[in-house]
């Protein structure tokens, strides 16, 4: 079985990170193909390999599987360990994964992902405060109920992969997630996350609209990217 996973820039592409880190963590082999964001809108260029003009995309033989959640569901039918084996942990993991996939719009907008940068954010809006509180609540519930170190128990599963971009955002913007910081620290120390970060810091290209979003997010305290 040979997969090709098409992703975009390591610094910016939170959606790409999710299946990438899951496959790395579970030892699911794939060809890693990067298609960088080069324009504010990359739809036309990405349509050559993605029906939505977006990434990530998984190529599985003659099948094209798109959307990060679609990819995870596809993999879960073919590989053990994508979801927790225990029923209560699995229900929690699947619910929280869907919540991340569909929710947290203010976090996405106000705290754009940029792996190599540290930011003092502007005063948090009411909606963002509520979303950060919800993250803390969810992380603490998972750790308390299932014993950690991962959100649904002792094994890294899809729920951890789906919140992986949030771990980078929490570090970038200094967001407070209480006891959930233990999970953030574990995520940032995971070898797959460290590989993604190393590749992000090595990137030299910049995309104007992503950089503009970063500038609006707050005061840039440090930029660890090559060429910064």
N, C-alpha and C positions, 0 to 999 in steps of 0.2 A: 504494500500500500504506500503510494507516494503522494504527499501533499505539497502544494505550493501555497504559501500564505503571503498575500500582497498587503503591505502596510505602507504608511507614510512616515514623515519626519519623526524621529524619536523625541525631539523636544516638545512637539506640539500635539501629536496624534494620540489622544487618550483612548479613542475607540480602537485603534490598532493595537494598543498595548494589551488589551484584555485577552484576546485569543492567543496572542504571541506569548505572554507570560504563562498562561495556562498550559500551552503545549510544551514550553520549555520545562516548566515545573514537573509535569507528568511524564516527561521523556518521550513525547510523541514527536517523531522525526518529521521535519518538513524543510522544503527549500524556502529560504527567506528572501523575498523579493521586495525591495523598497522602491516606491514611486513617490518622490517628494512633492509636497505642495510647492508650486512655483508661482501661482497666481492667487489672487483673492478668491476666485471661483475656478476650481479645477474640473468641473463637471464634464466638459467636452473631452478633455484628455483622458479622464478616468473611464469614460463610457466605453473605451476600447476593450476594457477587461471587466467592468463592473456594470450591471444593469441599472444601478442607482446613480452611477457616477461618483460613488463614494468608496472609501476603504473602512474596514478591512474586507478582503475577499479571500475565500479559500477555494482553491482548485483541487478537486478530488477526482482524478481521471477525467471523465467526460462531464462531470458535474461542476457547476459553479455555485458556490454557497456564499451568500452575502449577508451582511449585518452581523455584528458581534454576537448577538444572542442566537441568531440562526446558526452560526458556526459552532457555538458551544453545544446547542441541541444536536446538531449533526454529529459532533465528536462523541457526545454522550451515548449515542447508539452504537458506537464502534469501539469505545475504549472504557475500561474500568477506571474509576476514581474521579471522573469529572464532577459527580455529585457525591455527597456523603452517603455511606451505606445505611446508616441508621435512620429510621423513618422520620423522627422528629427533627433531627439535624437537617435532613434532606428537605423537608417542608420549609424550614426556616431559610435555608440557603436558596431555594428556588424563589421564595417570596421576596427575599432581600435583593436577589439578583434582578428580578423583574422591576422592583422598586427603583433600583439604580438606573436600569435601562430606560425607564419612562419618566423618572423624576429628577429632582435637584436642579431645576432650570436656572435658579439664581446663582448657585455655586458654579455652574458651567459658564455663565455669562460674566460674573464679577471676578471669578478666580480662574482665569484661563490657565491651561496647563503649559508650563514651561519648566522643564526639568532642571535646567542649569542656573536658574535665577532665584534670588531671595528678595522678597518684597515686604515692605511695611505697608499693609493694606490701608485703604481709606476706611473711615468709620463704617462698620458693617451695617447694612440696611436691616430693617426688621425681617424681611423674608430670608435674608442670608443667615441671620442669627438663628432663625427657626430651623433652617436646613442643617446648620452646623450642630445644633442641639440634637436633631434627629440622627445625625451620624454618630454622635457620642452615645445616644441611647441605643442605637442598633449595635454598635461595636461592643458596648458593655454587656448587652443582653447575650450576644453570641458567646463572648468569653466566659461569662458567668454560667450560662446554661450548659455549655459543651466543653468547658475546661481548657480551651486554647491549645496551643498558641495561635491557632487559626480561628477564623470566625465561626466555623461550624465543627470544631473539634481538633483532633491531633493531626489531621491531614489537610494539605493545601488542596482546595477545590475551587469550583467556578465562582463561588461567592467572593473568595479572596481575589481572584483575577479581575472580577468586575469592579471591585473597590480599589484596585491597584493604583489607578490614576489619582484617586483621592489621597492616597498616602503621599504622593509627590506634592499634591496641592497643599495638604496640611503642612508639610515642611516648608514649601515656598512661601506661604502666607502666614505661618506661625499660628494656625488655627488651634483652638483648645478643644480636645476631645476626651478629657478626663482619663479614666483607666483605659480607654481605647487607644491611648498612645502606645501601650505595650504591643498592640497589633501593628500599629504604624511602624514601630521600630523593627519588629520582626520582618515586616514586608520589605523595608528598605535594606535590610541585611540579607535578604534572599539572593542567592547567586544569579537568578534570572533577572531580578530587578536591578542588580548591580551591573549586569551586562548591558541592559537597556540604558542605564544611566551613563555608562562609559561611552556607548555609541552616541548618546545624545550630546554629551560634552564635546565629542570629537567633531560634531557637525559644524561646518563653517557657513552654510547658507542660511539666509534669513528670509522670512516671508512677511511682507509689509503689513498686512492686515492683522496677523497674529502679534507682531511686535507692537502695533498700535493698541491692541486690546491690553497687552501687558502694561504699556505706559499709562493707560487709564486706570489700572487696578490699584496703583499706589506708588510709593517711592521705592525705586530699585536700590537695594542695599548692596547687592553683590551679583556679579554675572560671571559664572565659572565656565562658560562656553569658550571653545577655542576661538581666538580672534576677537574676543570681547575687549 
